[in-house]
Structure formats: C-alpha cells, structure tokens
C-alpha cells in the first residue's frame, strides 16, 4: 500500500481495500457508520472501528480477538498496541463500572490556544439571560480565532454533553461573531477550566433497554424565531448519544416545538 501515499485517491483506495478484506472475513459494514464493522458468528461477536489507519477492536473473547488480529496480519502490517488508552484525542480509562471517556488533555490545549489557561473558572457554561442576537454588540476583529475555538469545542462535546447546548449557541454566530458572542465563548472556556476532569462513564448494560429524553424551547432564536431541540439517549444507564440543534422551521406553538424535538430524538 506504500505506492498509494501521495495520490489524491489514496484514502479511498485504502478504505476500499480494507473493506474488501474484512468483509471477506465475515464482517458486515454498519449502515449507521461506514467505519464500523461487525462480526457475528456462532454466538461470538467482534466490533471493529476504523479511522484512517487507526482501529479499535473489541471481541467477546480473547481467543477470537487474537484470531481477528491474525486475519488482519494476513493482508496488512498491523501493530497490536494492547488495551486502548487513547484514541483520537479521547482518553479511555478502565474502572470498576466500565470505561470512563474524557478529553482533559485536549481541553487544556484549547484553553492554551485561546490564551485562557489561567482564567478564573465559572460554575455554568451559559447564563440564563435571553439569547444573544446576531446584531447585538460590535463585530470582533479576530473572527478567525473565534471560529477556530468554536470548532474545537464542537469536538470536545464528544465526551462533554454538559456543554453541547452552550457550544451550539456560539456556533450559530460563526459567520460574523460579535463581542457578546465572544463573551459567551469565553464563558464556556472558563467553565471548562473548572471541569477539566469531567467526561462520560460507560457502564456494563445489564438489560438492553434504550431510553430517550427530549426537550425544546419555543421560538428561542431572536433572529429567526426558530426553536432549539435537544435529546439524550441512554443504553441501560449509560449515556451514549446527545444533541442540541436549532430546528429548521418556524413553529406556531410550544407543543409543535416539543413534537419536533421528539421526532428528532426518535
């Protein structure tokens, strides 16, 4: 595969080659995520998650895990790094309950990049006042830095559902950020400063029960009068999915906004 490096179609050719090999071994590609592959045979299960040339393997037995690694060795140069500790900026720590996922180091890097490594922490990522309008305040000089930090915070929400709503709000103003929006952004960073150690705890599911919660405001956006939907999904008692997103249409009542939020969650 070395001859592929530097070519424009190299990533696609590599991925197609990988998919062809693992599917020949009995893996099926997930319809929800094309980078996730699943193997089910004789009551045994393997999950393989691929990102470029990094992968995570999880199997129902150590014996099967070693077999899969050997199968991959037949076609690719594979280095077994042992148990996962760090993947794509996410720290994975085993504990008695299961896995604890966090991005503390990444959060520190965001604070340093924003020049707020020594800022004073606050207790909440957003205040309770009315949402800022797109025309409030004055345009800031360094809009590129605003967009860069807001983008970085979006990736941080992979393990920080507590900032999902606040980050969604600052991302609404990335086109022409103003000083009031920058104040909102800095508040999130100050909150992160005091909560570096937070993350998501994944626990062993004793029952395959999925529970979803949804909520919505009504006409919360002062510019478009659109509502904001939010949902979170639990597998047993582990939080596995969440979202905060502005709805695409203007609705005439709070009931309609709530129903739209439920639909989005489902």
WOPE-V153553 format. One record per residue. RES is the residue in three letters. OMEGA is omega in radians with two decimals (* if undefined). Layout:
res=(RES	RES)
omega=(OMEGA	OMEGA)
//
This chain:
res=(UNK	UNK	UNK	UNK	UNK	UNK	UNK	UNK	UNK	UNK	UNK	UNK	UNK	UNK	UNK	UNK	UNK	UNK	UNK	UNK	UNK	UNK	UNK	UNK	UNK	UNK	UNK	UNK	UNK	UNK	UNK	UNK	UNK	UNK	UNK	UNK	UNK	UNK	UNK	UNK	UNK	UNK	UNK	UNK	UNK	UNK	UNK	UNK	UNK	UNK	UNK	UNK	UNK	UNK	UNK	UNK	UNK	UNK	UNK	UNK	UNK	UNK	UNK	UNK	UNK	UNK	UNK	UNK	UNK	UNK	UNK	UNK	UNK	UNK	UNK	UNK	UNK	UNK	UNK	UNK	UNK	UNK	UNK	UNK	UNK	UNK	UNK	UNK	UNK	UNK	UNK	UNK	UNK	UNK	UNK	UNK	UNK	UNK	UNK	UNK	UNK	UNK	UNK	UNK	UNK	UNK	UNK	UNK	UNK	UNK	UNK	UNK	UNK	UNK	UNK	UNK	UNK	UNK	UNK	UNK	UNK	UNK	UNK	UNK	UNK	UNK	UNK	UNK	UNK	UNK	UNK	UNK	UNK	UNK	UNK	UNK	UNK	UNK	UNK	UNK	UNK	UNK	UNK	UNK	UNK	UNK	UNK	UNK	UNK	UNK	UNK	UNK	UNK	UNK	UNK	UNK	UNK	UNK	UNK	UNK	UNK	UNK	UNK	UNK	UNK	UNK	UNK	UNK	UNK	UNK	UNK	UNK	UNK	UNK	UNK	UNK	UNK	UNK	UNK	UNK	UNK	UNK	UNK	UNK	UNK	UNK	UNK	UNK	UNK	UNK	UNK	UNK	UNK	UNK	UNK	UNK	UNK	UNK	UNK	UNK	UNK	UNK	UNK	UNK	UNK	UNK	UNK	UNK	UNK	UNK	UNK	UNK	UNK	UNK	UNK	UNK	UNK	UNK	UNK	UNK	UNK	UNK	UNK	UNK	UNK	UNK	UNK	UNK	UNK	UNK	UNK	UNK	UNK	UNK	UNK	UNK	UNK	UNK	UNK	UNK	UNK	UNK	UNK	UNK	UNK	UNK	UNK	UNK	UNK	UNK	UNK	UNK	UNK	UNK	UNK	UNK	UNK	UNK	UNK	UNK	UNK	UNK	UNK	UNK	UNK	UNK)
omega=(-3.12	-3.12	-3.14	-3.04	3.10	3.13	-3.09	-3.10	-3.08	-3.14	-3.13	-3.14	3.11	-3.10	3.13	3.11	3.14	-3.14	-3.13	-3.10	-3.06	3.09	3.07	3.11	3.13	3.10	3.06	-3.13	-3.12	3.07	-3.13	-3.11	-3.06	3.13	3.14	-3.12	-3.06	3.14	3.12	3.13	3.09	3.10	3.13	-3.02	3.03	3.01	3.13	3.11	-3.07	2.98	-3.03	3.10	3.02	-3.12	3.02	3.10	3.06	-3.09	-3.10	3.07	3.12	3.13	3.13	3.11	3.13	3.08	-3.13	3.11	3.11	3.09	3.13	3.11	-3.11	-3.06	-3.05	3.01	-3.04	3.07	-3.13	-3.10	3.14	-3.12	-3.09	3.08	-3.08	-3.11	3.10	3.11	-3.14	3.09	-3.14	-3.13	3.09	3.02	-3.07	-3.08	-3.09	-3.14	3.05	-3.12	3.14	3.13	-3.08	-3.14	3.11	3.11	3.09	3.13	3.10	3.13	3.14	3.12	-3.13	-3.12	-3.09	-3.12	-3.11	-3.11	3.12	-3.10	2.99	-3.01	-3.08	-3.12	3.14	3.10	-3.07	-3.14	-3.14	-3.11	-3.14	3.11	3.11	-3.11	3.12	3.04	-3.10	3.08	3.13	-3.10	-3.06	-3.14	3.14	3.11	3.10	-3.11	-3.13	-3.13	3.12	3.08	-3.14	3.13	3.09	3.12	3.13	-3.14	3.07	3.10	-3.13	3.12	-3.11	3.13	-3.05	-3.11	-3.11	3.13	3.11	-3.13	-3.13	3.13	3.10	-3.03	-3.09	-3.12	-3.13	-3.09	3.13	-3.03	3.12	3.11	3.09	3.07	3.07	-3.14	-3.13	3.11	3.09	-3.13	3.10	3.07	3.13	3.13	-3.12	-3.08	-3.08	-3.03	-3.12	3.11	-3.11	3.09	3.07	-3.08	3.07	-3.14	3.11	3.07	-3.12	-3.09	3.08	3.13	-3.12	3.06	3.12	3.11	3.11	2.92	3.12	3.11	-3.08	3.14	-3.08	-3.13	-3.05	-3.05	3.07	-3.14	3.10	3.12	3.03	3.05	2.98	-3.06	3.13	2.91	-2.94	3.11	3.09	3.08	-3.05	-3.11	3.12	-3.10	2.95	-2.99	3.08	-3.12	-3.00	-3.09	3.07	-3.09	-2.99	-3.13	3.11	3.11	3.10	3.12	3.13	3.12	3.10	3.11	3.11	3.12	3.14	3.13	-3.14	*)
//
